Structures are given as C-alpha cells and as structure tokens.
Amino acid sequence: MTIHSAVIQKLLRTNAHLGRRVAENHYKIYTYGSRNGATIIDADKTLVCMRSACNFIGNLVRENGRFLFVNTNPLVDEIIEQMIKNTGCRNDNSWRLGGFLTNSLSPKKFRSRNKKLNITSVHRPDCVVIFDTERKSSVILEASKLQIPIVGLVDPSMPLETYNKITYPVPANDSVEFVYLFCNLITKTIQYEQKKLAASKGKAVKGEETNVSEAPRLVDKIKLEGINDELRVVSYESLVPASDDPLKLKELLDKLVVVKINYCEGAKMGFEGPKSAVEISNGLTTLDLLANYIESLNSKYGCNVPLLLINNVVTHNETLKILEKQSNKNVTCLVTDQPQENDTEKAFDRKEALRFLKNSGTPDELLLQGKEFILMLNSDNMSEVVDLDILNHLIKNKVQYCMELEETSKTTTMNSWVNINFIADHPKTKLLGRPIALTVPVSRNRPLEETSDLLILKSDLYTCAEGILKRNEARINPANPTINLGPEFDKLTDFESRFKSIPSIIDLVNLNVTGDVWFLNNVILKGFVSINARPGEKIVIPDGAVLENKVLNGQQDVVDVDYFSQTDSPSGFIKPTSNTRQHL
C-alpha cells in the first residue's frame, strides 16, 4: 500500500467524503457525484486542498503571521483549544461580536469625554481559519472586506458568493473526526515551521556573535521575603548590549508595556491623594514626568509603548485629574476594587497587580497587540527605567520573570519585568513562579518615599529633560548626598514652607537637620552640614548663606557663616544684599 493510499483511507475513515446535500454547480469540481440525495466528495481533491492550505499556513508562520481560528461547533471546541495551546498561537474570541474586524458594528467601541477608545484587536490577523463556514458567513464577509486570506471547510450547499470569498477552500464533511485530523495537520505544520525558524535564527545569532555569550553570569543565589523560591542572581554587566540599529530598537520597544502600580498614597508626607500627584519640577507631577518620558521614547524611536496605570479606589479620581492634560498620550487606567493596605510589601503588590491584570483579560489584549513584556515600576521612580539591554536579554532568552535588585545590597527590590505569555498561561495561584534577579546600578532607582527624597529631586542636582530627571554633570561624587530631615519637615506643607527655595546641594555629602529650622533663598550647602535647633529655639538660614562643613547649634552660629560671591553664585541665584544679616 502506498503512502497516498494510506492517507486516502485515513480520510475516508473520518467520513470526509460524505456531503450532506446535493452539491451546487460551482462545488461539483470536488465531487464524484451523488447518492441518495447526498454528495460524494472526491477524497483526492480534499487531500490536494488540505496540502495547499497547510503550505500557505506554513509560509505565514515563516513570516511570523497571526492566525485567527473561528468555530461555533461545541463538539470540536476542545480539539481547537488544544491545537491553539500546542502551537503557541493566541486566539481572539471577539469574532463572536459583529464588526470585530471592520469595527463597524462592534459594541466594544466607546467614546469617552477626551478620546475614542477601541478595545478590540489592534493588529488584524494575517489569516482566518474557519471550521464551520456555513454558520460564520459574517466572519467571511468581514475578512473579505479587509482582504484577509481565509482557510475554511466548504460545504456542498454553500452559496457561490460565499464560496468565492474563501481563499483556500477545503471540501470535506466537518465531522469531529475530520476536524481532529485537520487540526492535527495544522498543528504539525506550525510546529515544524517554528522549529525551522528557531534553528535558522539560532545559527544567525551564533554567526554574528561568536565571541559573546548570551548566557548571563551567575553571581549568587539568595532568598527574599515574599518569594517562595531561591533566586538566581545575575550581573547587569554580563548582559549583551542591544543593537544600535534604530529599527531593531523600535522592534524591541514595540514589544513592551510599562505598568505603574498607582496604589501609594502621599499620607506619609501629609499629602491627601496619590503620591504620583506630588509636584517635582515646574508644576509637573511624578505622573506627568513618567507620561512625558514614555512619550519621548515613542517619538525618538517611532514605537508605541503604552503606559498602563493600576489605580485603587482611593487614588483613581485624583489620577484622572492629572491625566486630563495628558489626553493626547497613550495612557490607560485600570481600577482595582479594593485599596492597598500595606504598600511596603513589594512582592505582594506585584502578585496582586498581576492577578488583577489576568482576571481583567488585559494580557490577552496586549498579546493581540504584539506585546511580549511588562515593565512593572516600583512605586515612584524618577530614573530612566526602560533599559534596552535588559529588554533585549529577556526577549532573546525567553525569561519569564525578572526582578531588579540594587547591586550594593541585593535586598532592595526595584522594577520587575514579566513575560505576558507567562501571565496569560499560568495558574492564578502561581503568577510569580521562580524569577531571576538582576543586580542593577543604584542610579536606576530614584524613589520618592519621604520629603528628604523630595529635597534631592527638586534641587539643582537634577534637571528635567525628556520627561525624566537628568543628573547634573557638575556633581563629582557618584552617590547622592545623605539627607536626614527632622519630624518638622515630614509633612509636605511644612517642607514647602520651611524652604523658601531649595538649596544648592551639588557639593553636599551629608545634611542633618533637627528642630525648628528655616531656609531662606539661595542657600548653598557643601560637604558635611549639621543644623540642630534646641527645643524652644529657632534657626533661620539667611539668603545667600554658604554652609560648608558647618555645625550650627543655635542662631548665634549663623553669624559666622559665609555668603557666596558673584563667582560662586549658582545659575539663577541672586546675590544677597547688605540687608541680609539685618533680616536676622
């Protein structure tokens, strides 16, 4: 028996040759004839059409094409779901709604006050595979309007106008047995092409980078609170740099989504509302800076990196007010139903946020947009958080979950990177799994936790550029100064009233302030400075005072301080007048 005969027999065992009705004229090219009012389909023609359809599907896989699988027969739902799982394809069930492709009739299309929202698939499929074409003529009509190729089982009684829209018709009885055989053939075709594609890419990478290893250098293994498994710690310096090609960088960034967990309130600083509403520079809040930074990335590389905010019921309304001036940017808000009770549990925050995203169906929507990784920001981080070297490493090595650790302590957790497929496919109870830890420079973490951090961020040590705070190059010391402000400065209103203007701290190493202390305009702090007001006493630092390696224990010590000359004057500072000392 030849292979062809064996395949034909297998087709016959699935009843693929049994048509339900007498064939229309255009269908008779696939038939032997009819018997007892039913069409007998030519199994040879079915086999030829199946091969053509699978060849087309294989070609699309080589081009990283997207597929949409459509079926309304509940008897074969499990077969198709298994095929989708085995091939790694993502499927969008929005085809059950009218206008899912053309969006002309879709109830998922809304209008808000500021902008039009469309939460259907952003990227249309490159091929639609339909297993019950007779009952899904609306899908065929929409795909045909957009000139999307269709692979579909065709019935002998199918009208000519519908039949003409099928690019690759497969004449056969849509029995459960035949659908199983067809799905198995599609699965093997996709898996075969995926293996060939992976092998060819592996050879290309190996030939281009023969002297560089993609494997990260293992530094240590540690155990962190809130993480069940031991973490493998790798070094940031061991990562292979991303390509300098702008097109490749754009391709990397187009796979990224930035997520900010906007749970934290400013209550610790006496600020009612989300901490992201605290102003940092020129009336811009931390949220404004982040949105501007993402927008500058999109403009620079021509990419589309969205910003997704996860608010709770407490922070949501205030966040919407801030976003009114960001309506032209790609910013989306999701709202959890409960406020975060303990914002110090970073691992808990991430786990709850990931669970919320999974339950909301967001990962599936992001995958349909071609996204692969989520960068989950730790609290309010003012640094340049999107690192292309890290993103390049995670995508190439198919890392599922990565946590950033400060290289000095290896205990302070910062940003996290999560593979979106990992969220979509993982059980709800094990969303974090076993992450890797990446030791990164401290410069990647510029947090805003208390008013001492706010003093550093609002000072001349940083300037706002491209939506983020750039460190002043005039600062020689690579580390930021250590600042300890007393409880009199804890509240934001007290902090702002006690500083008439933020002092210059370019050359500051350490500052300790306790008691009732007030700073006037254009103060310069250098080296080690300690100001201690005794109970019941008040210390006022006058305009233009220069405190360098000074210890002030009372107002009488202020008389001996220096005042800056015109050459020492920082940019924008006004030289104090002769009335400065009289002010005291």
C-alpha positions in Angstrom: 0.0 0.0 0.0 1.4 3.4 -1.0 1.5 6.4 1.4 -1.1 8.1 -0.8 -3.5 5.2 -0.4 -2.9 5.1 3.4 -3.7 8.8 3.6 -6.8 8.5 1.5 -8.0 5.6 3.7 -7.5 7.8 6.8 -9.6 10.5 5.2 -12.3 8.0 4.4 -12.4 6.8 8.0 -13.2 10.4 9.1 -16.2 10.4 6.7 -14.7 13.4 4.9 -16.2 12.2 1.6 -19.8 12.3 2.8 -21.6 15.5 1.8 -24.9 16.3 3.4 -26.7 17.7 0.4 -26.6 17.7 -3.4 -23.8 20.0 -4.5 -24.2 23.4 -6.1 -22.8 23.7 -9.6 -19.6 25.5 -8.5 -18.9 22.7 -6.0 -19.1 19.8 -8.5 -15.4 20.1 -9.3 -14.8 18.4 -5.9 -17.3 15.6 -6.2 -17.6 12.1 -7.7 -21.4 12.6 -7.9 -24.3 12.0 -5.6 -26.1 9.1 -4.0 -29.4 9.1 -2.2 -29.6 12.9 -2.3 -26.1 13.3 -0.8 -22.9 14.4 -2.4 -19.9 12.1 -2.6 -16.7 14.3 -2.2 -13.5 13.3 -4.0 -11.0 12.4 -1.3 -8.1 13.2 -3.7 -9.4 16.7 -4.2 -9.8 17.1 -0.4 -6.1 16.0 0.1 -4.9 18.4 -2.5 -6.8 21.3 -1.0 -5.5 20.4 2.5 -1.9 20.4 1.3 -2.4 23.9 -0.3 -3.9 25.3 2.8 -1.1 23.9 5.0 1.5 25.2 2.7 0.0 28.6 3.0 -0.2 28.4 6.8 3.5 27.3 6.8 4.5 30.3 4.7 2.7 32.6 7.1 4.5 31.0 10.1 7.9 31.7 8.5 6.8 35.4 8.3 5.6 35.4 11.9 2.0 35.8 10.8 -1.0 36.0 13.1 -3.9 33.5 12.9 -7.5 33.7 14.0 -9.3 30.4 14.5 -13.1 30.5 14.2 -15.6 27.8 15.3 -19.1 27.6 16.7 -19.4 23.9 16.9 -19.2 23.0 20.7 -18.3 19.4 19.8 -14.9 20.4 18.5 -14.1 23.3 20.9 -11.7 21.2 22.9 -9.8 20.0 19.8 -9.3 23.5 18.6 -8.3 24.8 22.1 -5.7 22.0 22.3 -4.3 23.0 18.8 -4.0 26.6 19.9 -2.2 25.6 23.1 0.2 23.2 21.3 1.1 25.8 18.6 1.5 28.7 21.0 -0.9 30.8 18.9 -3.1 33.4 20.7 -6.7 33.5 19.7 -9.2 36.3 20.0 -12.8 35.4 20.8 -14.1 38.9 19.8 -15.1 37.3 16.5 -18.3 36.3 18.2 -19.3 40.0 18.1 -20.5 41.7 14.9 -17.9 44.1 13.3 -15.0 42.5 15.2 -12.6 43.2 12.3 -14.1 46.2 10.5 -15.4 47.6 13.9 -18.4 48.9 12.1 -21.0 47.3 14.4 -18.8 46.4 17.4 -20.4 47.1 20.9 -16.8 47.2 22.2 -16.3 50.6 20.6 -16.9 53.5 23.1 -16.4 57.3 23.3 -15.2 59.0 26.4 -15.0 62.7 27.1 -11.5 63.1 25.9 -10.9 60.4 23.4 -12.3 57.4 21.4 -11.5 54.0 22.9 -11.3 50.8 20.8 -10.5 47.7 22.9 -10.8 45.2 20.0 -7.7 43.7 18.4 -5.3 46.4 17.3 -3.4 44.1 14.8 -5.7 42.3 12.4 -4.9 38.6 11.7 -2.9 37.6 8.6 -5.1 34.5 8.1 -8.6 33.4 9.3 -9.2 29.6 9.7 -12.9 28.7 9.8 -14.1 25.2 10.7 -17.8 25.8 10.1 -18.0 28.3 7.2 -21.8 27.7 6.7 -22.6 29.2 10.1 -20.0 32.0 10.1 -20.7 33.8 6.9 -20.4 37.2 8.8 -16.8 36.5 9.6 -16.1 35.6 6.0 -17.7 38.8 4.9 -15.6 41.0 7.2 -12.3 39.2 6.4 -13.1 39.6 2.7 -13.6 43.3 3.1 -10.2 43.6 4.6 -8.7 41.2 2.1 -7.6 38.8 4.8 -6.9 35.3 3.4 -9.4 32.7 4.6 -8.8 28.9 5.0 -12.2 27.2 5.5 -14.1 23.9 5.2 -16.6 24.3 2.4 -20.0 22.6 2.3 -21.6 21.3 -1.0 -24.6 23.7 -0.5 -22.5 26.8 0.1 -23.7 29.8 -2.0 -21.4 30.9 -4.7 -20.9 34.5 -3.3 -19.7 33.0 0.0 -17.6 30.3 -1.7 -15.8 32.9 -3.8 -14.6 34.7 -0.7 -12.7 31.5 0.6 -9.1 31.8 -0.4 -8.2 28.2 0.4 -11.3 26.0 0.4 -11.1 22.5 1.9 -14.0 20.4 0.6 -15.0 17.9 3.3 -17.6 16.8 5.8 -17.0 18.9 9.0 -17.3 15.8 11.3 -15.5 15.7 14.6 -13.1 13.1 13.2 -12.1 15.2 10.2 -11.8 18.4 12.2 -9.4 16.5 14.6 -7.4 15.3 11.6 -7.3 18.8 10.0 -6.3 20.4 13.3 -3.6 17.8 13.9 -2.2 18.6 10.4 -2.2 22.3 11.1 -0.5 21.8 14.5 2.3 19.7 12.9 2.7 22.3 10.1 3.1 25.2 12.5 5.3 23.3 14.9 7.6 22.2 12.1 8.0 25.7 10.7 8.5 27.1 14.2 11.4 24.7 14.8 12.9 25.6 11.4 12.6 29.3 12.2 14.1 28.9 15.6 17.0 26.9 14.2 17.8 29.4 11.5 17.7 32.3 14.0 20.0 30.4 16.3 22.6 29.9 13.5 22.4 33.6 12.5 22.9 34.8 16.1 25.8 32.4 16.6 27.5 33.5 13.5 27.2 37.2 14.3 28.2 36.9 18.0 30.7 34.1 18.1 32.7 35.9 20.9 29.8 36.8 23.1 27.8 34.5 25.3 24.1 35.2 25.7 24.1 33.3 29.0 24.1 35.7 32.0 26.9 35.4 34.5 25.6 33.8 37.7 26.6 35.9 40.7 24.8 34.4 43.7 21.7 32.7 44.9 19.6 34.5 47.5 16.2 34.2 49.3 13.9 37.2 49.6 11.0 37.7 51.8 7.7 37.2 49.9 9.3 34.9 47.3 8.9 31.2 47.9 11.8 30.0 45.7 15.5 30.8 45.8 16.5 33.4 43.2 19.4 33.1 40.8 21.2 36.4 40.8 22.9 37.5 37.6 25.0 40.6 36.9 23.9 43.6 34.8 27.4 43.9 33.4 27.2 40.4 31.8 24.2 41.4 29.6 24.9 41.6 25.8 24.2 45.2 24.7 21.3 45.8 22.4 21.9 46.6 18.8 22.5 50.2 17.8 20.2 49.8 14.7 17.2 52.1 15.3 14.8 49.7 13.5 15.8 46.9 15.8 15.4 49.1 18.9 12.0 50.1 17.6 11.2 46.4 17.2 12.2 45.8 20.8 10.2 48.7 22.3 7.1 47.7 20.3 7.0 44.5 22.4 7.0 46.5 25.7 4.2 47.8 28.0 5.0 50.0 31.1 2.8 49.3 34.0 2.7 51.5 37.1 1.1 50.3 40.3 -0.5 53.5 41.4 -1.6 52.3 44.9 0.7 54.5 47.0 -0.9 57.5 48.7 1.0 60.5 50.0 -0.3 60.2 53.5 3.2 59.6 54.9 4.1 63.1 53.7 0.8 64.6 54.8 -0.4 64.7 51.2 -4.0 63.8 50.5 -4.1 61.8 47.3 -1.8 59.6 45.3 1.9 60.1 45.7 2.1 60.4 41.9 0.4 63.8 42.2 3.3 65.4 44.1 4.9 68.2 42.1 8.6 67.8 41.3 9.6 70.3 38.6 8.0 73.3 37.0 4.5 72.2 38.1 5.0 68.7 36.8 4.0 65.8 39.0 5.8 62.4 39.1 3.0 61.0 36.9 3.5 63.8 34.3 7.2 63.1 34.2 6.5 59.4 33.6 4.0 60.1 30.8 6.3 62.6 29.2 9.2 60.1 29.4 7.2 57.3 27.7 6.1 59.8 25.0 9.7 60.9 24.4 10.6 57.2 23.8 7.8 56.8 21.3 8.8 60.0 19.5 12.5 59.1 19.5 12.2 55.6 18.1 8.9 55.8 16.3 7.5 53.0 18.6 4.3 52.5 20.5 5.0 51.9 24.2 1.7 52.3 26.2 1.5 53.3 29.8 -0.9 51.3 31.9 -1.9 52.6 35.4 -3.3 50.3 38.0 -5.2 52.5 40.5 -7.2 51.7 43.6 -10.5 53.4 44.6 -8.6 56.0 46.6 -6.1 57.1 44.0 -8.2 56.8 40.9 -10.1 60.2 40.8 -7.0 62.3 41.6 -5.1 60.4 38.9 -7.8 61.2 36.3 -7.4 64.9 37.0 -3.7 64.7 36.3 -4.3 62.8 33.1 -6.6 65.5 31.7 -3.5 67.3 30.5 -2.1 64.0 29.1 -5.1 63.1 27.0 -3.0 63.1 23.8 -0.8 60.3 25.2 -1.2 56.5 25.2 -2.2 56.2 28.9 -4.8 53.8 30.2 -6.2 53.4 33.7 -7.5 50.2 35.4 -9.1 50.3 38.8 -9.0 47.6 41.5 -12.0 47.2 43.7 -10.0 47.5 47.0 -7.3 49.9 48.3 -3.9 48.6 49.0 -3.5 48.2 52.8 0.3 47.8 53.0 2.4 49.4 50.4 5.6 48.1 51.9 5.1 44.6 50.8 6.5 44.9 47.3 6.2 41.2 46.3 2.6 41.3 47.5 1.9 44.4 45.4 3.3 42.7 42.3 1.4 39.5 42.8 -1.9 41.3 43.4 -1.4 43.5 40.4 -0.6 40.5 38.2 -3.6 38.6 39.4 -5.8 41.7 38.7 -4.4 42.0 35.2 -5.0 38.3 34.5 -8.6 38.5 35.7 -9.3 41.6 33.7 -8.2 39.8 30.5 -5.5 42.5 29.8 -2.7 40.0 28.9 -4.7 38.6 26.0 -5.5 42.0 24.7 -1.8 43.0 24.9 -0.7 39.8 23.2 -3.0 40.6 20.3 -1.2 44.0 20.0 2.1 42.2 19.6 3.3 43.0 23.2 5.6 40.5 25.0 6.9 42.1 28.2 5.5 44.2 31.0 7.9 46.5 32.9 6.3 46.9 36.3 7.5 50.1 38.0 8.4 50.1 41.7 6.5 53.0 43.4 7.5 56.5 42.1 10.8 56.0 40.3 12.2 59.1 38.6 15.0 57.4 36.8 15.3 56.3 33.1 13.6 53.0 33.8 13.4 51.5 30.2 16.7 49.7 29.7 17.1 48.3 26.2 19.9 46.0 27.2 17.7 44.3 29.8 14.7 44.1 27.5 16.9 42.6 24.7 18.3 40.0 27.1 14.9 39.0 28.4 13.4 38.6 24.9 16.3 36.6 23.5 16.5 34.3 26.5 12.7 34.0 26.9 12.9 34.9 30.6 9.5 34.6 32.3 10.0 36.9 35.3 12.9 39.1 36.3 13.3 41.3 39.5 15.8 44.1 39.7 18.0 44.4 42.8 20.3 47.1 44.0 23.8 45.9 43.3 25.0 47.2 46.7 22.6 45.5 49.0 21.0 42.7 46.8 17.9 43.0 49.1 16.2 46.2 47.8 13.8 45.2 45.1 13.1 47.7 42.3 11.4 47.3 39.0 10.1 43.9 37.6 9.9 42.5 34.1 7.2 40.0 33.3 6.6 37.9 30.2 3.0 38.5 29.2 2.6 34.9 27.9 3.7 33.8 31.4 0.7 35.7 32.9 -1.8 34.6 30.3 -0.9 30.9 30.5 -0.1 30.5 34.2 -2.5 29.4 37.0 -3.8 32.2 39.1 -2.2 30.9 42.2 1.3 30.8 40.9 1.7 34.1 39.0 5.2 34.9 40.1 6.8 31.4 39.7 10.6 31.4 40.1 12.1 34.7 39.0 15.7 35.6 38.2 17.2 38.6 40.0 19.3 41.1 38.1 21.7 43.3 40.1 21.5 46.8 38.6 23.2 50.1 39.4 21.7 52.2 42.2 21.2 55.0 39.6 18.2 53.0 38.2 16.3 53.7 41.3 15.4 57.3 42.3 12.5 56.8 44.6 10.2 59.3 46.3 9.4 57.9 49.7 9.7 61.0 52.0 10.5 64.7 52.0 14.3 64.1 52.1 14.0 62.4 48.7 11.9 65.3 47.5 14.6 67.8 48.5 17.1 65.9 46.4 14.8 65.6 43.4 13.8 69.3 43.4 17.3 70.6 43.9 19.9 71.6 41.3 21.3 68.1 41.5 18.7 67.1 38.8 17.2 68.8 35.8 14.1 67.8 33.9 14.8 66.6 30.3 12.7 64.3 28.0 10.3 63.6 30.9 12.9 62.3 33.3 15.2 63.8 35.8 18.8 64.0 34.5 21.6 64.1 37.0 23.7 67.3 37.0 27.1 66.6 35.5 28.7 69.1 37.8 28.2 66.6 40.6 31.6 64.9 41.0 30.5 62.4 43.7 28.7 59.5 42.0 26.5 59.0 45.0 23.6 61.3 46.1 24.0 63.2 49.3 22.6 61.6 52.5 19.9 63.9 53.9 18.1 63.4 57.2 15.4 65.9 58.0 13.7 66.1 61.4 10.0 65.5 62.0 9.3 69.2 61.5 9.8 68.5 57.7 7.8 65.3 57.4 4.7 66.9 56.1 4.7 68.3 52.6 3.2 71.6 53.6 5.8 72.1 56.4 8.5 71.1 54.0 7.4 73.7 51.4 7.0 76.5 54.0 10.4 75.9 55.7 12.3 76.1 52.3 11.7 79.5 50.6 13.8 78.0 47.8 15.5 74.6 47.5 19.2 75.0 48.5 22.1 74.1 46.1 23.4 70.7 47.0 25.8 70.0 44.1 28.8 69.6 46.6 26.8 68.3 49.6 27.8 65.0 51.2 25.7 64.8 54.3 22.9 67.0 55.8 21.3 66.6 59.2 18.6 69.0 60.3 16.6 68.8 63.6 14.3 71.2 65.3 12.8 74.5 64.2 14.9 75.3 61.2 14.1 77.6 58.3 15.9 78.1 55.0 15.6 81.4 53.0 16.5 81.9 49.4 19.7 80.9 47.5 21.3 78.9 50.3 24.4 76.7 49.3 25.2 73.5 51.2 28.6 71.8 50.8 30.4 68.9 52.4 29.1 67.8 55.8 26.4 70.1 57.3 24.6 69.7 60.6 21.9 72.1 61.9 20.4 71.4 65.3 17.9 73.8 66.8 17.4 73.3 70.6 13.8 73.0 71.9 12.2 76.4 72.0 14.8 78.0 69.7 14.6 78.9 66.1 17.3 78.9 63.4 16.9 80.8 60.2 19.5 80.3 57.4 19.6 83.6 55.6 19.6 84.5 51.9 22.8 83.5 50.1 24.4 81.7 53.0 27.1 79.2 52.2 27.3 76.3 54.7 30.4 74.2 54.0 31.4 71.6 56.7 29.4 73.5 59.3 27.8 72.6 62.5 25.1 75.0 63.7 23.6 74.6 67.2 21.9 78.0 67.5 21.2 81.2 65.7 24.4 82.7 67.1 26.4 80.3 65.0 24.8 81.7 61.8 26.6 85.0 62.2 29.9 83.3 61.3 28.7 81.7 58.0 30.0 82.8 54.7 28.0 84.3 51.8 28.6 83.4 48.2 30.4 85.8 45.9 29.3 86.5 42.3 31.7 83.8 41.0 30.2 81.2 43.4 26.7 82.1 42.6 24.7 79.2 41.1 22.8 79.8 38.0 19.7 81.8 38.7 20.8 82.7 42.3 20.5 86.4 43.3 23.4 87.8 45.2 22.3 88.8 48.7 22.0 92.5 49.6 23.6 94.2 52.5 20.3 93.8 54.4 20.7 90.1 54.5 22.2 90.0 58.0 19.7 92.6 59.2 16.9 90.2 58.3 18.0 88.0 61.2 
